[in-house]
C-alpha cells in the first residue's frame, strides 16, 4: 500500500492586491520558500503579534485598576511558597 504524500497540504485560493502579491513574492524569493510558506509565516507572525498586543493591553488594564492589581499581587504571594521549593534563599520580586 502506498503512503500518502504528506508534503501536499490542503490549500484555498484567496484574492490579494497586486501590491500585496508583489511584496509576498519578494519576501518568498528572499527566504527561498514558496508563496504559501511565506504567507503562512506572515499570518503566524501577525497572529502572535496580535496575541501579545492584546495580552499587554489586558495586563496594563489590570495594573491600572489598583484593587485588581493588589489582588493579583496577593495571589502571586500565595504562590511564592510553591515557586521557591528547594531553591535556597534567593527571592525574585517584581
N, C-alpha and C positions, 0 to 999 in steps of 0.2 A: 504494500500500500504506500502511495506517495505522500510525503509530508507536505502540508500546505506551506506556501511561501509567506512567512511571517513578515517579510520586508515590505509587502504590499499592504498599505493601510487604506481604510475607507476614507474617501475624500468627498468634498462637495464643491460646487462652483459658486464663487462669490464675484460680485462686480466691484471693481475698485477704479478709482480715477486714474487717468494716465500718469499723473504725477506720483500717486501712491505706487503704481506699478513700477515706474522708473526707479524710485527710491528702493523699493523692495528688491528689484533686480540688481541694483548697485550693491546693496548690502549682502545679498546672497552670493554674488560674484566675489566680493571681498573675503567672505568667510569660506568660500568653496563649498557651499551647500545648495540644495535645491530651493526654489521659491517656497515650497511647502514647509521645508525645515526652517527657513528664515522666518516665515510668518508664524510658525509655531513658537519659535524663540521670542519673537516680538510680543505675541499675545501673552506668553508666560511671564515675561518681564513686566508687561503692563498690569497683569493681574496681581503680581507680587507688589508692585509699586502702589497700587490702589489699596491692597490689603493693609500695608503698613501705613499709608496715609490715614486710612480710617482708624487704625489702631492708635496712631499717635494723637488723632483728634479726640478719640474717646478717653485716652489717658490724660490729655490736657484738660478735658471737661471734668474728669474725676478730681484732678488736683485743684481745679478752680472752685470746686464745692468743698468748703472746709470741713463740713460734717462728714461727708462721704470719704474725704481723704483721711481724716482721723480714724474712721472705721477701718479703712484699708491698712493704715499703719499698725493699728491694734491687731488686726488679723495677721499681718506679717509677723508681728512679735510673738503671737501664739505658735507660729511655725518655727521660730528660732530654735526651739529645743530639739526639733527633729532635724533641722538643717545642720546642726553642729554636732551630731552624733559622732563621737570618736574623732573629732577634728582638732583637738587641742584647744589652746586658749585664744586662737585668732578669731576675731569677730569683725565682719564687714557690715557696715551700715550705709544707708543711702540718705 
